[in-house]
Amino acid sequence: MWGAKDNPKKMFHDYYQSGAEGEHTLNTTRDAFNSIKLKARALGDADAFKGTETTFLGHKIASPICLAPTAFHMLVNPEGECATARAAAGTKTLQCLSTWSNCSLEEVAEAAPDNLRILQCYFSRSDEVNKDIFERAEKAGYKALAVTVDTQILGNREADAENKFSLPKGIKMGTIAKYTSTHVTGVEGSGLDEYVRKYKHNGFTWKDILKIRQFTSLPIILKGIQCKEDAAKAVEYGADAIWVSNHGARQLDTTPASIEVLEECVQGVDGKIEVYFDGGVRRGTDVLKALALGASAVFIGRPQLWGLAIDGQKGVEDVLKILNSELQRSMILTDCQEVKDITKERVIHSAYCSPKYLTAKI
Ligand SMILES: Cc1cc2nc3c(=O)[nH]c(=O)nc-3n(C[C@H](O)[C@H](O)[C@H](O)COP(=O)(O)O)c2cc1C
């Protein structure tokens, strides 16, 4: 049998694809989307369709479908995150760059200078390093920081442990390599798990959100909110937006799918700040459902990686274009002429369609 050692492609594929532990959350995410039904509307005026343009923290984007931060793009393409950035620019959408990108944040900005970009943040234990990264991000034109709040420790990703996940020689983490080792080598198990325990600031808590606010004037988005209590807390701690996400089901297994907790998180922020969403978005109808339930933008993780692996920049662009064209079609068939028309009335929860509910109504 192939071991990951003999077949690095398997190790990289598993790293991109897998979820935590038994992958219960990963495997139920499609069902969660499919249990939400769309309400088709008759005779909407397709000629009057205006498009998918919208805003993200006040910045214009051509589509509400954006690129989520995913680490290590050079595992499948030598141009890494620069290719992904150009794809985002080609479709005029937003890229959120991972702290663990292989290309540095400056290289990515240079690759697509005019594109809207934000930086995802994991923190160092050194305030000086964190401050320096914020300053570099601001100088390179990043418009916000997405602080990941669901990764105090890495999820139990059994495939990575079994494969002893390691980064190939010569592939570094471009943004942080100047401060610290970015050597990821699995000896006993996942090299990334070992790396996170050793180098990441895992004692970063709510009070540190207040601290980083003093270090930067960039808007702060909290990525990885999964319940209304934390959504409300994010507002209390001065976040500019929340991002409902379970990290692609890679952290705590048996949590609900992100789409199942979106509405309660929206309630938690009570209209005070914007809400973004990711987790299992694979179709335009998924985008429509997330927007209808209160998200103002959605992000895709794995689909961009599959596009990148197959055809580089063009592959990512194709993924974004296909999803956006599916979104347009679904908008027209639910009588939404523009993004602001995508309201809660567009979806019907499956409970509504169950015989019990229907009987009760009669
Ligand atoms: C291979 C991979 C790497 C990821 N790396 C990061 C990361 O560096 N930082 C982060 O905040 N989230 C990371 N995520 C989570 C994504 O940002 C996003 O939340 C998730 O992939 C969305 O789910 P989807 O893959 O089903 O679209 C990663 C996800 C994957 C699949």
The ligand as a Gaussian input file, in Angstrom:
#p B3LYP/6-31G(d) Opt

LIG

0 1
 C       -6.378000      23.041000       3.555000
 C       -7.017000      24.080000       4.421000
 C       -6.207000      25.012000       5.061000
 C       -6.784000      25.997000       5.870000
 N       -5.975000      26.946000       6.439000
 C       -6.537000      27.914000       7.205000
 C       -5.723000      28.932000       7.771000
 O       -4.515000      28.982000       7.571000
 N       -6.337000      29.857000       8.561000
 C       -7.691000      29.841000       8.791000
 O       -8.198000      30.698000       9.514000
 N       -8.474000      28.899000       8.239000
 C       -7.941000      27.955000       7.449000
 N       -8.743000      27.014000       6.869000
 C      -10.211000      27.092000       7.022000
 C      -10.823000      27.927000       5.874000
 O      -10.484000      29.277000       6.007000
 C      -12.359000      27.836000       5.846000
 O      -12.844000      28.179000       7.121000
 C      -12.899000      26.464000       5.425000
 O      -12.038000      25.819000       4.521000
 C      -14.274000      26.626000       4.787000
 O      -14.840000      25.388000       4.497000
 P      -14.813000      24.721000       3.024000
 O      -13.434000      24.189000       2.818000
 O      -15.823000      23.654000       3.165000
 O      -15.182000      25.767000       2.012000
 C       -8.190000      26.026000       6.055000
 C       -8.985000      25.067000       5.405000
 C       -8.423000      24.114000       4.584000
 C       -9.311000      23.138000       3.879000

